[in-house]
């Protein structure tokens, strides 16, 4: 609270006030599932991982700004007792811009989530758009980690086809199979990959909430070794319409496999699954081998994806320990 007429309200079960406030955005987002009652019920009220909440900052009893924080399942092998949360859905109403509401509500949400964590050990991250990035870093004091730089890349058929078909040493050793109930496969794979730097715990509990229970539709594939049929990974994509007649966009949300070599092969298999006429996009760690493989397959960089962290003890431990750490497109709630 910065003065006698401003206050912050917190919502965890009844999110109607949040939906009402963000309704002013509806014309710009069209028929998107974002910011509906179902969206916030899934994201906040039914989130099983911790102190998720929606916050409104009021000025003279009028809602002026909003921010949410979503608890995520931290990978204990990587974070060692630190809880994980993602900032997002941050908007200031046009009537209240340039009055400090953005910075005030951002700091409030970070402080509140941190205080709710055991021993105040909380790693809090966000993926703001380029316009919001200066506010998070300058006004709120969030920081970035160079080795977690993420880039969005897109495979464009009329350019990528110049490199079709692709052949790798393992191009025929793996295959994708549609998977309706992936809990057993996800847990089996996670048992083998949890030491590979993922910040999130990508087990079946996560998969069920993030993809099966979501208000949006996703497709999950198991990655099988063709010879023995054993599952060695799993993949989630979301198929989105485009403005081009007959062309869809396959957004890669998660690729989780037993090895980095398998990840590269799976990227090729996703392109084959999408077919030669559809767009394919994904987020890649800028310095990760998968990004190099994407370039070799004809992907082109479309934008940088900023990743910011609250400047606290958990952030400093992560930024200085030198061990691998990874985020993917599915680790946020907007794709």
C-alpha positions, -999 to +999 in steps of 0.1 A: +000+000+000+015+033-011-011+058+001-044+058+020-065+054-012-047+024-027-050-013-016-044-047-030-070-075-029-061-112-033-083-139-048-078-176-048-112-192-053-137-167-065-120-151-094-151-131-107-136-097-098-105-106-118-126-116-148-147-085-146-116-062-145-098-079-174-130-078-196-118-046-211-092-066-230-118-089-246-120-069-279-082-072-284-080-110-276-111-120-295-123-156-289-092-165-269-097-187-238-076-162-218-090-143-189-123-162-188-139-177-157-128-212-169-092-200-175-087-186-140-106-215-123-081-238-139-050-217-135-056-204-099-085-221-081-077-257-092-039-253-093-026-282-071+010-269-066+008-241-040-002-206-033-015-195-067-034-162-065-048-133-085-043-098-072-061-065-080-047-032-070-075-007-063-073+031-065-102+048-047-121+015-048-117+011-086-096-018-099-065-003-115-041-031-121-038-069-120-011-095-116-012-132-109+012-158-096+010-194-104+026-221-083+046-246-103+060-280-093+097-274-087+122-301-097+136-310-063+168-324-079+175-289-092+159-265-067+164-284-035+135-273-013+128-240-031+092-234-043+086-222-078+061-196-091+054-178-124+043-142-126+019-132-153-014-117-165-001-082-156-022-053-169-029-018-159-062-003-170-057+026-194-074+050-170-047+043-144-015+041-164+017+059-154+007+061-118+030+035-104+004+007-102+025-018-123+055-016-100+035-016-068+014-047-076+044-065-091+064-060-059+034-069-037+028-102-055+065-112-053+066-103-015+034-122-008+044-154-026+078-153-010+064-149+025+041-180+019+071-202+010+088-224+036+117-203+050+108-178+022+127-198-003+109-190-036+122-189-071+098-166-090+101-161-127+081-144-155+081-142-193+070-107-201+066-093-235+093-069-248+071-038-238+068-049-202+104-060-198+118-026-188+091-023-161+100-057-146+137-050-146+138-013-137+107-006-117+104-040-099+141-049-099+139-084-115+170-099-131+179-121-160+202-151-163+223-152-195+223-190-198+185-191-196+180-169-226+152-182-247+144-176-284+112-183-303+118-199-337+095-208-365+098-233-393+083-219-425+073-245-450+083-226-482+118-221-467+122-253-447+112-275-476+145-267-492+159-290-466+133-317-468+136-347-462+160-348-433+182-377-424+200-383-391+218-413-378+187-421-356+160-409-380+144-443-382+150-454-347+123-433-330+086-427-337+058-406-323+026-423-312-005-404-301-011-408-264-045-402-247-035-411-211+002-404-207+006-406-169+026-439-169+048-428-198+054-393-184+064-407-150+087-434-165+105-408-186+107-383-157+125-409-136+153-409-162+156-372-169+151-354-137+188-347-133+190-329-167+184-294-154+146-289-158+134-262-133+099-278-134+091-313-122+077-328-154+059-357-139+023-370-145+008-346-119+022-317-138+011-331-172-024-338-161-029-302-148-010-283-175-023-302-205-052-326-197-071-302-174-064-270-193-091-250-210-071-253-243-066-285-263-032-301-266-019-332-283+005-355-265+027-380-282+048-408-267+083-411-282+090-448-287+121-467-297+109-483-329+128-515-324+117-525-289+086-502-286+099-488-253+088-452-245+119-429-243+101-396-242+070-375-246+060-345-266+031-320-264+020-297-292-009-273-296-024-269-331-035-233-337-052-217-367-035-191-389-047-165-413-035-186-442-062-209-456-054-245-450-023-237-429-021-244-392+006-237-366+020-265-345+033-249-313+058-272-295+051-270-258+073-298-244+099-322-256+111-344-228+134-374-238+161-395-223+189-377-242+197-346-261+203-366-292+168-380-289+154-344-286+170-335-319+154-365-336+120-357-321+121-322-335+125-338-370+096-362-362+073-333-352+080-316-386+071-349-403+039-351-382+029-316-390+035-322-427+051-300-453+024-273-455+020-262-418+040-238-396+059-252-366+071-230-338+088-235-304+110-220-277+146-230-275+174-223-251+196-200-271+228-219-263+212-254-263+220-280-290+183-283-298+184-247-311+213-255-333+194-285-347+164-263-353+185-239-374+198-269-394+162-280-401+152-246-414+138-228-383+142-191-382+144-168-352+112-147-348+117-131-314+135-132-281+115-144-251+126-125-220+129-146-188+131-125-156+135-136-119+127-119-087+160-107-072+162-129-041+183-156-025+169-184-047+177-163-078+213-157-067+219-194-060+205-204-094+225-177-112+259-186-096+259-224-092+267-230-129+246-262-132+223-267-163+188-252-160+160-252-186+126-238-193+103-247-223+073-232-239+049-253-217+065-240-185+044-208-190+006-207-191+000-187-223+006-212-251 
